[in-house]
Amino acid sequence: MSAVSRLSARRCGLLGLAAAVALALLAWADRPAGAQVGWDRPGSDYSTFAVRNADPAVCAARCERDGRCRAWSFAYPTAEHGAVCRLKAQVQPRVADPCCASGVKGAGVIESNDGGAEIGIDRAGGDYQTLDLTADASWQTCKAACEGESRCRAWTFLRAGYVGPAPRCYLKSRIPAPRKRPCCVSGVVK
């Protein structure tokens, strides 16, 4: 085989490889979004059940074990109801909603670090002040309270329904170690 023929064959092989990589990237980009906190997937419910420990990972795991399940939505507890899991027969589009975490079968639960917040993290200890918040307050309220005080080094927002009917904010004089707990959203002020 001549040098020109070998070079031509090598180019064809590289073009084929590049085309395969491009197709794989397109398929990856078009896949359903993973499970995320702050999103709901309304509709197509075929099963609804209470989640006593109020952990969205229980909902994701139940979907994994159920052959009919294609997606799920988990509603955090509130003053009106406990935590609820809804299994879905079809993958519905995501809708932004802080009430929930949702996902598709096989995705697990992704708890992001969102805007200076550690979603699903509790920083227990070091509390110097506890704030009882209004029912509609969010973690941003707690973060702002901490940022407004020179003594505050970290904060934890406890969602409504985990301990009482209203959310709470814990301001901390030190930075406790993070612990994974679905009840909470925490942060550190630098």
C-alpha positions as semicolon CSV with decimal commas, in nm:
position;residue;x (nm);y (nm);z (nm)
1;M;0,000;0,000;0,000
2;S;0,141;0,339;-0,097
3;A;0,197;0,621;0,150
4;V;-0,093;0,815;-0,009
5;S;-0,329;0,517;0,030
6;R;-0,229;0,472;0,396
7;L;-0,282;0,844;0,465
8;S;-0,620;0,836;0,292
9;A;-0,729;0,529;0,492
10;R;-0,612;0,692;0,815
11;R;-0,813;1,009;0,735
12;C;-1,125;0,800;0,665
13;G;-1,077;0,620;0,995
14;L;-1,039;0,948;1,182
15;L;-1,346;1,095;1,010
16;G;-1,546;0,786;1,107
17;L;-1,427;0,815;1,466
18;A;-1,511;1,188;1,473
19;A;-1,860;1,115;1,338
20;A;-1,916;0,847;1,604
21;V;-1,802;1,085;1,880
22;A;-2,030;1,360;1,746
23;L;-2,329;1,123;1,741
24;A;-2,254;1,009;2,096
25;L;-2,234;1,371;2,216
26;L;-2,565;1,453;2,048
27;A;-2,730;1,152;2,212
28;W;-2,584;1,252;2,550
29;A;-2,701;1,614;2,516
30;D;-3,053;1,499;2,418
31;R;-3,093;1,259;2,713
32;P;-3,350;1,341;2,983
33;A;-3,216;1,572;3,253
34;G;-3,104;1,407;3,575
35;A;-3,283;1,431;3,905
36;Q;-3,256;1,770;4,065
37;V;-3,379;1,958;4,368
38;G;-3,607;2,251;4,284
39;W;-3,791;2,083;3,995
40;D;-4,126;1,905;3,962
41;R;-4,259;1,681;3,682
42;P;-4,640;1,723;3,695
43;G;-4,863;1,453;3,541
44;S;-4,855;1,081;3,455
45;D;-4,875;0,969;3,822
46;Y;-4,965;0,603;3,872
47;S;-4,857;0,566;4,234
48;T;-4,835;0,808;4,527
49;F;-4,703;0,727;4,873
50;A;-4,578;0,900;5,189
51;V;-4,204;0,908;5,254
52;R;-4,170;0,889;5,631
53;N;-3,804;0,989;5,650
54;A;-3,864;1,276;5,400
55;D;-3,562;1,189;5,184
56;P;-3,597;1,226;4,804
57;A;-3,347;0,941;4,756
58;V;-3,619;0,701;4,879
59;C;-3,842;0,812;4,591
60;A;-3,562;0,772;4,334
61;A;-3,477;0,424;4,467
62;R;-3,842;0,313;4,455
63;C;-3,862;0,420;4,089
64;E;-3,547;0,219;4,014
65;R;-3,705;-0,099;4,153
66;D;-4,042;-0,054;3,978
67;G;-4,056;-0,180;3,617
68;R;-4,342;0,055;3,528
69;C;-4,169;0,371;3,658
70;R;-4,007;0,607;3,408
71;A;-3,978;0,921;3,628
72;W;-4,065;1,049;3,975
73;S;-4,144;1,364;4,174
74;F;-4,083;1,411;4,546
75;A;-4,264;1,685;4,741
76;Y;-4,090;1,805;5,056
77;P;-4,304;1,810;5,372
78;T;-4,497;2,126;5,455
79;A;-4,723;2,243;5,737
80;E;-5,018;2,090;5,546
81;H;-4,877;1,749;5,447
82;G;-4,584;1,515;5,495
83;A;-4,331;1,423;5,226
84;V;-4,485;1,252;4,923
85;C;-4,342;1,052;4,631
86;R;-4,523;1,031;4,297
87;L;-4,410;0,765;4,050
88;K;-4,465;0,844;3,681
89;A;-4,549;0,614;3,391
90;Q;-4,402;0,867;3,145
91;V;-4,121;1,121;3,158
92;Q;-4,286;1,462;3,185
93;P;-4,106;1,793;3,125
94;R;-3,947;1,955;3,430
95;V;-4,107;2,265;3,583
96;A;-3,908;2,482;3,825
97;D;-4,067;2,454;4,172
98;P;-3,887;2,475;4,509
99;C;-4,147;2,234;4,657
100;C;-3,994;1,936;4,494
101;A;-3,714;1,720;4,365
102;S;-3,773;1,508;4,056
103;G;-3,596;1,296;3,803
104;V;-3,595;1,016;3,553
105;K;-3,522;0,651;3,619
106;G;-3,150;0,591;3,645
107;A;-3,050;0,946;3,737
108;G;-3,038;0,936;4,120
109;V;-3,060;1,265;4,311
110;I;-2,840;1,562;4,232
111;E;-2,824;1,821;4,508
112;S;-2,641;2,118;4,365
113;N;-2,454;2,400;4,526
114;D;-2,691;2,674;4,411
115;G;-2,603;3,041;4,450
116;G;-2,399;2,994;4,765
117;A;-2,635;2,732;4,907
118;E;-2,556;2,371;4,992
119;I;-2,881;2,193;4,904
120;G;-2,950;1,888;5,123
121;I;-2,678;1,982;5,375
122;D;-2,709;2,048;5,750
123;R;-2,433;2,224;5,942
124;A;-2,531;2,120;6,295
125;G;-2,384;2,311;6,590
126;G;-2,240;2,655;6,651
127;D;-2,585;2,819;6,669
128;Y;-2,600;3,158;6,836
129;Q;-2,945;3,257;6,707
130;T;-3,256;3,076;6,580
131;L;-3,505;3,263;6,363
132;D;-3,863;3,141;6,319
133;L;-3,952;3,233;5,962
134;T;-4,280;3,284;5,779
135;A;-4,426;2,984;5,599
136;D;-4,327;3,121;5,257
137;A;-3,965;3,204;5,350
138;S;-3,685;3,044;5,150
139;W;-3,321;2,965;5,216
140;Q;-3,231;3,301;5,060
141;T;-3,395;3,470;5,363
142;C;-3,166;3,277;5,597
143;K;-2,859;3,348;5,388
144;A;-2,939;3,723;5,387
145;A;-2,985;3,722;5,766
146;C;-2,639;3,569;5,809
147;E;-2,476;3,808;5,564
148;G;-2,629;4,098;5,759
149;E;-2,447;4,007;6,082
150;S;-2,073;4,037;6,136
151;R;-2,077;3,752;6,389
152;C;-2,234;3,501;6,148
153;R;-1,994;3,254;5,980
154;A;-2,246;2,996;5,851
155;W;-2,620;2,930;5,837
156;T;-2,868;2,644;5,806
157;F;-3,222;2,674;5,676
158;L;-3,456;2,401;5,805
159;R;-3,746;2,340;5,564
160;A;-4,103;2,360;5,693
161;G;-4,255;2,026;5,791
162;Y;-3,940;1,859;5,922
163;V;-3,958;1,990;6,280
164;G;-4,256;2,223;6,279
165;P;-4,504;2,391;6,047
166;A;-4,276;2,685;5,962
167;P;-3,917;2,697;5,839
168;R;-3,635;2,799;6,072
169;C;-3,301;2,967;6,023
170;Y;-2,998;2,889;6,238
171;L;-2,718;3,147;6,244
172;K;-2,378;3,010;6,345
173;S;-2,074;3,168;6,503
174;R;-1,845;2,895;6,362
175;I;-1,842;2,674;6,054
176;P;-1,959;2,323;6,150
177;A;-1,887;2,024;5,929
178;P;-2,149;1,956;5,658
179;R;-2,380;1,654;5,699
180;K;-2,607;1,522;5,424
181;R;-2,971;1,570;5,533
182;P;-3,267;1,643;5,302
183;C;-3,428;1,872;5,562
184;C;-3,182;2,150;5,518
185;V;-3,006;2,402;5,303
186;S;-2,686;2,554;5,442
187;G;-2,411;2,794;5,352
188;V;-2,088;2,954;5,465
189;V;-2,026;3,328;5,469
190;K;-1,669;3,414;5,372
